[in-house]
């Protein structure tokens, strides 16, 4: 019975992709040195269809990922039970030092965090704003979620 309800509220792969594209806040869990979960909320955008965000090179989540790449991401919304929707992604967090993809993701996320119009990934933005974002992300790395398993729910389907 429980498995049946689970199937009914599961999102299709297309619905998962659309849901992740329309959201921008993700809860990110990495594994701490003593095995405890390290949980933080981050602003993200999709990079090649995957959750991606920038963070300081020396941040706890990067230290954790360099030691153990296991990462879980949760994107969810809704207040009433009938509106609850979410996607949980289980897999690995890839730490990427390459400045080009970091910059593409940083422009989107940085614009959103600054309350500015949010460009599409790779779209040019005001050079003055771009320069400010580049300075802000110089000490950052890109983290991309490489999921092995995705679980989704949309209680509106029940």
C-alpha positions in Angstrom: 0.0 0.0 0.0 2.7 2.5 1.0 4.7 1.7 -2.2 1.5 2.4 -4.2 1.0 5.9 -2.7 4.8 6.5 -3.2 4.5 5.8 -6.9 1.4 8.1 -7.2 3.1 11.2 -5.8 6.5 10.6 -7.5 7.5 13.2 -10.1 8.4 12.3 -13.6 12.0 13.0 -14.7 10.6 16.0 -16.7 8.8 17.3 -13.6 12.0 16.9 -11.5 14.0 18.9 -14.1 11.4 21.6 -14.2 11.1 21.8 -10.4 14.8 22.0 -9.9 15.0 24.7 -12.6 12.3 26.9 -11.0 13.9 26.8 -7.5 17.1 28.3 -6.2 17.6 27.3 -2.6 18.9 23.8 -1.6 19.8 22.2 1.6 23.2 20.5 1.2 24.4 17.7 3.5 28.0 16.5 3.5 29.8 14.1 5.9 31.8 15.7 8.7 35.1 14.2 9.9 33.4 12.3 12.8 30.7 11.0 10.4 28.0 13.5 11.5 26.0 15.3 8.8 27.0 18.9 8.0 23.9 20.7 6.8 23.7 24.1 5.1 21.3 26.0 2.9 22.8 27.4 -0.4 21.6 29.3 -3.4 22.1 27.3 -6.5 21.5 27.2 -10.3 21.6 24.3 -12.7 24.8 23.7 -14.6 24.5 21.1 -17.3 21.2 20.1 -15.7 22.8 19.5 -12.2 22.6 21.5 -9.0 25.6 23.8 -8.7 26.7 26.5 -6.3 29.9 28.3 -5.4 31.4 28.3 -1.9 34.6 29.3 -0.2 37.5 26.9 -0.9 38.2 26.7 2.9 34.5 26.1 3.8 33.6 23.1 6.0 31.5 21.5 3.1 34.5 21.7 0.8 36.8 20.2 3.4 34.2 17.4 3.9 33.8 16.7 0.2 37.6 16.5 -0.3 37.7 13.9 2.4 34.5 12.1 1.4 32.5 13.2 -1.7 29.2 11.9 -0.4 26.6 14.6 -0.6 22.8 14.8 -0.4 20.8 17.7 -1.7 17.2 18.6 -0.8 15.0 21.1 -2.6 11.5 21.4 -1.2 8.5 23.7 -0.8 4.9 23.8 0.3 3.2 24.6 3.6 0.1 22.4 3.8 0.6 18.7 3.5 -1.4 18.6 0.2 1.1 21.1 -1.3 4.4 19.5 -0.2 6.8 18.9 -3.1 10.4 18.1 -3.1 13.4 16.4 -4.7 16.2 14.6 -2.7 19.4 13.8 -4.6 21.9 11.3 -3.3 25.4 11.1 -4.7 28.7 13.0 -4.9 29.6 16.6 -4.7 32.3 17.4 -7.2 34.7 20.2 -6.2 35.7 22.1 -9.4 38.4 24.7 -9.4 38.0 25.7 -13.1 37.3 29.4 -13.2 35.1 29.3 -16.3 32.2 27.2 -15.0 32.6 28.7 -11.6 32.1 32.1 -13.2 29.0 31.0 -15.1 27.4 29.7 -12.0 28.6 32.6 -9.9 27.1 35.2 -12.2 23.6 33.6 -11.8 23.8 32.9 -8.1 25.6 36.2 -7.3 23.0 38.2 -9.2 20.2 36.4 -7.3 21.9 37.0 -3.9 22.4 40.7 -4.7 18.6 41.0 -5.6 19.5 41.8 -9.3 17.8 40.5 -12.4 18.9 36.9 -12.7 20.6 36.1 -16.1 20.5 32.7 -17.8 23.6 30.6 -17.4 26.4 32.0 -19.6 24.3 35.1 -20.5 26.4 38.4 -20.4 25.6 40.8 -17.6 26.5 44.4 -16.8 30.4 44.5 -16.8 30.5 46.5 -13.5 28.3 43.9 -11.8 30.2 41.0 -13.4 33.5 42.5 -12.1 32.1 42.7 -8.6 30.9 39.1 -8.7 34.2 37.9 -10.1 36.0 39.5 -7.2 33.5 38.0 -4.8 34.0 34.5 -6.2 37.8 34.6 -6.6 38.3 32.6 -3.3 35.5 30.2 -4.2 35.2 26.9 -5.9 32.3 25.4 -7.8 30.4 22.4 -6.3 28.3 20.3 -8.7 25.9 17.6 -7.5 26.5 14.3 -9.3 23.4 12.3 -8.3 23.3 8.5 -8.2 19.7 8.4 -7.0 16.8 10.9 -7.0 13.7 10.7 -4.9 10.8 13.0 -5.5 7.3 13.8 -4.2 4.4 16.0 -5.1 1.5 15.6 -2.7 -0.7 17.6 -5.1 -0.8 14.4 -7.2 -2.3 12.3 -4.4 
